[in-house]
Amino acid sequence: MSEDAEVHQPEIKIVKGKPTDEEVAALVTVLAGVSGGGQVDEGPQIVDLWGHPVDKLRYAAISWERITRVERTHLRR
């Protein structure tokens, strides 16, 4: 082993029981998923108001409540 090589110390220590290789792999996978792994660029988010609860309100087309509640909900950003 060369001087430049780092000595790897285990970060996870199993102190009780004898897990199988599959159980250890599952544990490592879960811990890797929880750790985040860095920032991910999700891109622009799509605002989809389809099925919004305010659409279930049934007001007359000329009702002031429709204008104030339903339409203002869809005009918000």
C-alpha positions in Angstrom: 0.0 0.0 0.0 1.4 3.4 -1.0 1.6 6.4 1.3 -0.9 8.3 -0.8 -3.6 5.8 -0.3 -6.1 6.5 2.4 -6.8 3.9 5.1 -10.5 3.2 4.9 -12.3 3.0 8.2 -15.8 1.6 8.2 -18.5 4.2 9.0 -21.2 1.6 9.8 -20.6 -0.9 12.5 -23.0 -3.8 13.2 -22.7 -4.5 16.9 -25.3 -7.3 17.3 -26.5 -10.1 15.1 -25.2 -11.6 11.9 -26.9 -9.9 8.9 -26.8 -11.4 5.5 -25.1 -9.7 2.5 -28.6 -8.8 1.3 -29.6 -7.1 4.6 -26.4 -5.1 4.7 -26.9 -4.0 1.1 -30.5 -3.0 1.9 -29.2 -1.0 4.9 -26.5 0.8 2.9 -29.1 1.6 0.2 -31.5 3.2 2.7 -28.7 5.2 4.3 -27.4 6.4 1.0 -30.9 7.5 0.0 -31.4 9.4 3.3 -28.1 11.1 3.0 -29.3 13.1 0.0 -26.2 12.7 -2.1 -25.9 16.4 -3.0 -28.1 19.0 -4.7 -30.3 18.0 -7.6 -31.5 20.5 -10.2 -35.3 19.8 -10.4 -35.9 22.4 -13.1 -39.0 24.5 -13.3 -42.0 23.2 -11.3 -45.3 22.8 -13.2 -48.3 24.2 -11.4 -51.2 21.9 -12.2 -54.5 23.0 -10.6 -56.4 20.2 -12.1 -58.7 18.6 -9.5 -58.2 21.6 -7.1 -60.7 21.4 -4.2 -62.1 24.9 -5.1 -63.3 23.5 -8.5 -65.7 21.2 -6.6 -67.7 24.2 -5.4 -70.8 24.6 -7.5 -71.8 28.3 -7.9 -73.8 29.9 -10.6 -71.8 31.3 -13.5 -72.7 34.9 -12.5 -72.2 34.4 -8.8 -69.9 36.8 -7.0 -68.6 33.9 -4.9 -67.4 32.1 -8.1 -65.5 35.2 -9.2 -63.9 35.8 -5.8 -63.1 32.2 -4.8 -62.8 30.0 -7.8 -61.4 32.4 -10.4 -59.0 34.1 -8.0 -57.6 30.7 -6.9 -56.7 30.0 -10.5 -55.2 33.4 -11.1 -52.7 33.1 -8.2 -49.2 32.1 -9.0 
